[in-house]
Structures are given as structure tokens and as C-alpha cells.
Amino acid sequence: MTGDAVTAQEIFQATMHEMALRLAQGELPNDRFWLFREARGRCLEISETGLQAEPVEMEEHPLAADASSQIEKLEPMQLAVWISGAPEPQRTALALFYLDQFDHEDLLALTELKTAELGKLIANGRQQFQAWLDVTVPHEGT
């Protein structure tokens, strides 16, 4: 989310430190997503103080039937860099979506978005990602 590995590491360490302190004091929140929310909040704080990208209209392509095979050809860092360039809250929605570890209800709870908002962010992001993917990793047979 930060676009910088060193900053991400610092945020991770600070979040884990906060969790350890709370655990030692018996104050660990009951919310199972507390750790994700805490880390996300810290990332957002940092990103708000840095340079912000200007909103840009991005080309969108319909999702391709072979999109998953295109994605498999990417280096993980390529996907991470692309997602980190998205504006917030789309960045969070896409990151959590592509982690493929959360169901729909979990995504809504983590992002604190309404169903329609989350759906639109993911749908638009996937179509924008498909346009980038089509240029970066051409379809098989082309």
C-alpha cells in the first residue's frame, strides 16, 4: 500500500509492536480484523503525507477469459506495483481481492465500504488491470 518496501516494513513492525503491547496489557481487541485495520490505517496516514497521484482516466478492457493465465505470467512484484498505484480505497479493495484470502463479508468489514461501492471499485479496477495486462502480457496465441 505504501509503494515503498522500507516504509511498509516499518509500518508492519510498528503494528506488531502495538499488538504486543496490547496483548501484554490484556487489551487485545475482539475484532478479528483489528490487525489489518491498524496496518491499513497506518499506511493511509503515511500515504496522505506524501505526494499524491493526480486522478487519471484509465483505459478499461472487458475481463478476458484467459486473464488468470496472463496473471500467472506476472512476477508478484508487477502485480503489487500496479495495485499500489491505484487510488485509495480502490487500492485496498484490489489488494484484498487479489490476496484471495477473504470472502465478500470479510472484504466489506475490512474496507468499511458498502456492497455497491466495493463492487464498483473492484470491477473498475479489474477492467483497468485487464487493459494493462493486455499490453504487458499479451493473450496466448497472439
Phi and psi in degrees as a GROMACS rama.xvg file:
@    title "Ramachandran Plot"
@    xaxis  label "Phi"
@    yaxis  label "Psi"
@TYPE xy
-89.3599  -21.1465  THR-2
77.9005  6.57631  GLY-3
-142.051  119.559  ASP-4
-62.2399  -39.2841  ALA-5
-65.4069  -45.3764  VAL-6
-63.3633  -42.2179  THR-7
-60.6931  -42.0005  ALA-8
-62.7847  -42.7061  GLN-9
-62.9829  -41.8815  GLU-10
-65.4551  -42.2886  ILE-11
-58.6666  -48.1913  PHE-12
-63.15  -41.7349  GLN-13
-64.8836  -38.8412  ALA-14
-66.7509  -43.608  THR-15
-65.4385  -37.4586  MET-16
-61.8827  -45.4463  HIS-17
-59.9026  -43.1271  GLU-18
-63.9237  -42.1609  MET-19
-63.1217  -41.3418  ALA-20
-62.6113  -45.2177  LEU-21
-63.7983  -40.6293  ARG-22
-63.0478  -43.7078  LEU-23
-62.7141  -30.9679  ALA-24
-93.6044  2.15907  GLN-25
70.1355  26.9434  GLY-26
-115.752  25.2755  GLU-27
-67.4641  127.447  LEU-28
-61.2622  150.424  PRO-29
-75.7068  -18.3587  ASN-30
-66.9429  117.714  ASP-31
-68.009  -15.3202  ARG-32
-100.103  10.2019  PHE-33
-55.0002  -45.4658  TRP-34
-60.8188  -44.0077  LEU-35
-64.6768  -44.709  PHE-36
-63.4352  -41.6178  ARG-37
-62.7293  -47.3952  GLU-38
-64.629  -42.5636  ALA-39
-61.9523  -44.4313  ARG-40
-60.0233  -41.8377  GLY-41
-65.7848  -40.2004  ARG-42
-62.9849  -42.9816  CYS-43
-64.5925  -40.1174  LEU-44
-58.6714  -46.9898  GLU-45
-64.1049  -44.5057  ILE-46
-69.1276  -27.6769  SER-47
-70.9946  -23.2285  GLU-48
-88.3774  -14.2366  THR-49
-92.686  -172.091  GLY-50
-68.2212  140.145  LEU-51
-109.612  135.877  GLN-52
-69.8983  145.745  ALA-53
-76.8854  145.153  GLU-54
-62.8774  133.577  PRO-55
-131.285  137.03  VAL-56
-73.6317  123.729  GLU-57
-107.061  144.271  MET-58
-64.3943  144.39  GLU-59
-124.682  138.706  GLU-60
-120.722  148.171  HIS-61
-60.1  149.374  PRO-62
-63.8659  131.765  LEU-63
-85.1696  148.431  ALA-64
-62.4638  -30.8344  ALA-65
-99.8522  21.8712  ASP-66
-57.8638  -39.8156  ALA-67
-64.1475  -35.7757  SER-68
-71.6296  -31.1505  SER-69
-64.9381  -45.0947  GLN-70
-63.0389  -37.9293  ILE-71
-61.1058  -24.8878  GLU-72
-82.6147  -10.457  LYS-73
-78.888  149.913  LEU-74
-76.3093  142.733  GLU-75
-52.4669  -35.1068  PRO-76
-65.4286  -32.551  MET-77
-63.1379  -43.5787  GLN-78
-64.9838  -43.4969  LEU-79
-61.9128  -42.0832  ALA-80
-65.1532  -42.2602  VAL-81
-62.7564  -46.8576  TRP-82
-64.2379  -39.9766  ILE-83
-64.9277  -19.7111  SER-84
-83.4977  -8.8823  GLY-85
-74.3457  150.675  ALA-86
-73.0867  154.924  PRO-87
-80.0706  138.274  GLU-88
-92.0631  2.29129  PRO-89
-61.16  -37.8533  GLN-90
-56.4888  -48.1925  ARG-91
-64.0872  -45.1432  THR-92
-59.7778  -45.557  ALA-93
-67.9886  -42.3857  LEU-94
-59.6598  -46.9718  ALA-95
-68.3938  -37.5928  LEU-96
-61.9889  -48.7498  PHE-97
-76.1641  -15.2606  TYR-98
-66.6883  -27.9175  LEU-99
57.3265  38.7614  ASP-100
-116.763  -5.40207  GLN-101
-124.86  140.987  PHE-102
-83.4084  177.469  ASP-103
-57.0881  -44.9711  HIS-104
-63.7716  -39.0138  GLU-105
-63.2783  -43.4818  ASP-106
-59.5676  -42.7449  LEU-107
-63.7669  -41.7032  LEU-108
-67.3491  -42.4349  ALA-109
-68.0989  -42.024  LEU-110
-85.6726  -16.3079  THR-111
57.4849  39.366  GLU-112
-111.996  162.256  LEU-113
-82.0109  158.506  LYS-114
-53.9819  -47.4233  THR-115
-64.0607  -40.3196  ALA-116
-64.1185  -47.4301  GLU-117
-61.7343  -44.9292  LEU-118
-59.936  -43.341  GLY-119
-66.1055  -43.0863  LYS-120
-61.3365  -44.7474  LEU-121
-69.3132  -44.8522  ILE-122
-61.5132  -49.0682  ALA-123
-62.772  -43.5985  ASN-124
-61.9364  -40.7548  GLY-125
-66.4534  -37.6176  ARG-126
-70.2561  -37.1793  GLN-127
-67.8192  -40.277  GLN-128
-63.966  -39.0022  PHE-129
-61.7597  -40.7009  GLN-130
-61.402  -44.4344  ALA-131
-66.2294  -42.1298  TRP-132
-61.9864  -39.9559  LEU-133
-61.7247  -31.4295  ASP-134
-82.1643  -40.4141  VAL-135
-76.4011  -43.9212  THR-136
-129.27  90.7627  VAL-137
-56.2926  154.383  PRO-138
-60.7852  150.365  HIS-139
-62.4079  138.785  GLU-140
87.021  1.73153  GLY-141
